[in-house]
Amino acid sequence: MRILLVEDDTILGMAVRDQIVSDGHTVDWVKRLDDASDCVRTIAYELVLLDLMLPDGRGIDFLKARRQSGDVTPAIILTALDQISERIAGLNAGADDYLVKPFNLSELTARISAVARRYSGSPNPHVKLGELIIDTAARSIHRAGRAVTLTAREWSVFEAFLQRPRALLSKAQLEERLYSFDAEVESNTIEVYIGRLRKKLGHEFIETVRGMGYRLAEQIVGTKDGI
């Protein structure tokens, strides 16, 4: 996923950023709300991790404004404010989850995965797709009874297809999952990862629509089911 982290604490921000990256996601980290506003105007994020107390304002006001504008991007609040009233206010403002500092980074990983599953319309982490048995929470895949190992970036690309199984995804959309805004994009990266996925999962799983992008093959999508 492409994630926006809005956190002004440098030590915590670095820890969260490194955790997100190790989980295979791409993260843009900003420390101010005005920078966050610039980011969401130009990039289609799949999740926002939002602190509530920032140098130039309150995260809850930022979230309310985004929801009022029609933005439905999932948001998890990360804050030291632990009063029940604060949690209620955050959830009522449109947050999907609320995590109180200090928190365990593994718990953050689990909550990110849970929110992503809800928004993809598949809250069940166990999915059958063709001959693949997939556990999205554990990030494990078995093909015909044998474990398939994906790198973090291979999983990130594969997850894009899982979340939107009938969608045609352009090269640019897939690149956004792999590169933060300050990273240099290599021209053939997506082709390389698609090739690796086909080799590991089966060449029939992902089809190319010339000049437009990639999608899961229709015969494969038709077998998708929770288990």
C-alpha positions in Angstrom: 0.0 0.0 0.0 1.0 3.6 -0.4 0.7 5.1 3.1 0.9 8.7 4.3 2.4 9.1 7.8 1.7 12.4 9.6 3.8 12.4 12.7 6.1 15.1 14.1 8.0 13.0 16.6 11.2 12.1 14.8 12.0 9.0 16.8 8.5 7.5 16.6 8.2 8.5 13.0 11.4 6.7 12.0 10.3 3.6 13.9 6.8 3.6 12.2 8.3 4.4 8.8 10.8 1.5 9.1 8.1 -0.9 10.2 5.8 0.0 7.3 8.6 -0.4 4.8 9.7 -3.7 6.3 6.0 -4.8 5.8 6.4 -4.1 2.1 4.4 -0.8 2.0 5.5 2.5 0.6 5.4 5.5 3.0 5.5 9.2 2.6 6.3 10.8 6.0 5.5 14.4 6.8 5.5 16.3 10.1 3.0 19.1 9.4 -0.6 19.2 8.3 0.1 21.7 5.5 2.5 19.2 4.0 -0.1 16.4 4.5 -2.6 18.5 2.6 -0.2 18.9 -0.3 0.4 15.2 -0.4 -3.3 14.1 -0.4 -4.0 16.6 -3.2 -1.5 14.9 -5.5 -1.3 11.3 -4.5 -4.1 8.7 -4.0 -3.1 7.1 -0.7 -4.6 3.8 0.5 -4.1 4.7 4.2 -3.3 7.7 6.4 -1.6 7.3 9.8 -2.4 10.5 11.6 -1.1 12.1 14.8 -3.6 14.4 16.6 -1.2 17.1 18.0 0.9 18.6 15.2 2.9 21.9 15.0 0.5 23.6 12.7 -2.8 22.3 14.0 -5.0 19.4 15.2 -5.1 16.2 13.2 -8.7 15.7 14.0 -9.6 18.9 12.2 -7.6 17.7 9.2 -9.5 14.4 9.2 -12.9 16.1 9.5 -12.0 18.4 6.6 -11.0 15.4 4.5 -14.2 13.5 5.3 -16.3 16.6 4.5 -14.6 16.9 1.1 -15.7 13.3 0.3 -12.3 11.6 1.0 -12.9 8.1 2.2 -9.2 7.1 2.5 -8.9 4.8 5.6 -7.3 6.6 8.5 -5.7 5.3 11.7 -5.1 7.8 14.5 -1.8 7.5 16.4 -1.8 9.6 19.5 -0.8 9.9 23.2 -4.4 11.2 24.0 -5.9 8.1 25.7 -9.1 9.5 27.2 -12.3 7.7 26.1 -13.7 11.0 25.1 -10.7 11.6 22.7 -11.2 8.1 21.2 -14.9 8.7 20.6 -14.1 12.1 19.0 -11.5 10.6 16.7 -13.8 7.8 15.6 -16.7 10.2 15.1 -14.5 12.4 13.0 -14.1 9.5 10.6 -11.1 7.5 11.8 -11.2 3.8 11.1 -9.0 2.9 14.1 -7.3 4.6 17.1 -4.0 3.5 18.5 -2.6 5.0 21.7 1.1 5.7 22.1 3.3 3.9 23.1 2.2 1.0 21.0 3.7 -2.2 19.7 4.8 -2.0 16.1 3.5 -5.5 15.4 0.1 -4.4 16.6 0.3 -1.5 14.2 1.0 -3.9 11.4 -2.0 -6.0 12.3 -4.3 -3.0 12.5 -3.1 -1.7 9.1 -3.8 -5.2 7.6 -7.3 -5.3 9.2 -8.3 -1.9 7.9 -7.0 -2.7 4.4 -9.0 -5.9 4.4 -12.2 -4.1 5.4 -11.8 -1.5 2.6 -11.1 -4.2 0.0 -14.4 -5.8 0.9 -12.8 -9.0 2.1 -12.5 -8.9 5.9 -11.7 -12.6 5.9 -7.8 -12.9 5.7 -8.0 -16.4 4.1 -8.6 -16.3 0.4 -8.7 -19.0 -2.3 -7.7 -17.8 -5.7 -7.4 -20.5 -8.4 -5.0 -23.0 -6.9 -3.6 -20.5 -4.5 -4.5 -20.5 -0.8 -3.7 -17.0 0.6 -3.5 -15.7 4.2 -3.3 -12.0 3.8 -2.7 -11.4 7.6 0.3 -13.7 7.6 1.3 -12.8 4.1 1.6 -16.5 3.2 0.7 -18.3 0.0 0.4 -22.0 -0.8 0.2 -23.2 -4.4 -1.0 -26.7 -4.9 0.0 -27.4 -1.3 3.5 -25.9 -1.5 4.6 -22.7 0.1 5.3 -19.8 -2.2 7.7 -17.1 -0.9 7.3 -13.5 -2.1 9.6 -10.6 -1.3 8.0 -7.6 0.4 7.8 -5.7 -2.9 6.4 -8.7 -4.8 3.7 -9.0 -2.2 2.9 -5.3 -2.5 2.3 -5.7 -6.2 0.3 -8.9 -5.7 -1.8 -7.3 -2.9 -2.9 -4.6 -5.4 -4.5 -7.2 -7.5 -6.1 -9.0 -4.5 -7.6 -5.7 -3.3 -9.1 -4.9 -6.7 -9.4 -8.3 -8.4 -11.5 -7.2 -11.4 -9.7 -3.8 -11.9 -7.2 -3.0 -14.7 -4.2 -1.5 -13.0 -1.9 0.8 -14.9 1.8 0.8 -14.6 1.6 4.1 -12.9 -0.8 2.8 -10.3 1.4 -0.1 -9.5 4.5 2.2 -9.3 2.7 4.3 -6.7 2.6 1.3 -4.4 6.4 0.9 -4.6 7.9 4.3 -4.6 7.7 7.2 -2.1 7.5 10.7 -3.6 11.3 11.3 -3.2 12.3 8.0 -4.8 13.6 7.6 -8.4 11.3 5.4 -10.4 13.1 2.8 -12.6 11.4 2.4 -16.0 11.1 -1.4 -16.0 10.4 -2.1 -12.4 6.8 -3.2 -12.8 7.6 -5.5 -15.7 10.2 -7.2 -13.6 7.8 -7.8 -10.7 5.0 -9.0 -12.9 7.4 -11.4 -14.4 8.5 -12.7 -11.0 4.9 -13.1 -9.9 4.0 -15.0 -13.0 6.9 -17.4 -12.4 6.0 -18.0 -8.8 2.2 -18.1 -9.0 1.6 -19.3 -12.5 1.8 -17.5 -15.9 -2.0 -17.6 -16.3 -2.7 -15.5 -13.2 -1.9 -12.0 -14.5 -2.7 -10.9 -17.9 -1.3 -7.9 -19.8 -3.7 -5.4 -21.6 -1.3 -3.9 -24.1 -0.8 -0.1 -23.6 -3.1 -0.1 -20.5 -1.8 -2.2 -17.7 -2.4 -5.5 -15.9 -5.2 -7.4 -14.2 -6.0 -10.8 -12.8 -7.2 -13.2 -15.5 -11.0 -13.4 -15.5 -10.9 -17.2 -15.2 -8.9 -16.8 -12.0 -11.0 -14.0 -10.5 -14.1 -16.3 -11.0 -12.5 -18.7 -8.5 -11.9 -16.2 -5.8 -13.5 -17.2 -2.5 -13.0 -16.9 1.2 -12.1 -20.0 3.1 
